[in-house]
Amino acid sequence: MDLSVYIRFLVALIFVLSLIGLIYLCVQRFGLRRMLGDTIAGGRIEIIETKRINTKFQLVLIRRDTATHLILLGTDNGVLIETLNTVEKQTADSESTSKEITLNELSEKIIDRGV
């Protein structure tokens, strides 16, 4: 065999491995694991939604059994902002009261809790 065959094989191998690595980094970076079905059957914890506030903070809405938790994750810690049980949720939905929180109120809560 000619040396050019080995070189083409090596270049093709490096190309394929780099594509696999690029796909892995995209899945990690953009959180595509959830879209691809990275769930555990019968698990008690479910991530409902995540929202990045800025480079340091991220809000995560988690459902565990009958409770829903809103957690603020920082670079090195997390703060539980609110917990809502399904009974409380049904009561709030029946009363049609929507509680909206502004970004200023959220930042005040963060400062008050010492994040």
Secondary structure, 3 states (H helix, E strand, C coil): CCHHHHHHHHHHHHHHHHHHHHHHHHHHHHCCCCCCCCCCCCCCEEEEEEEECCCCCEEEEEEECCEEEEEEECCCCEEEEEEEEHHHHHHHHHHCCCCCCCHHHHHHHHHHHCC
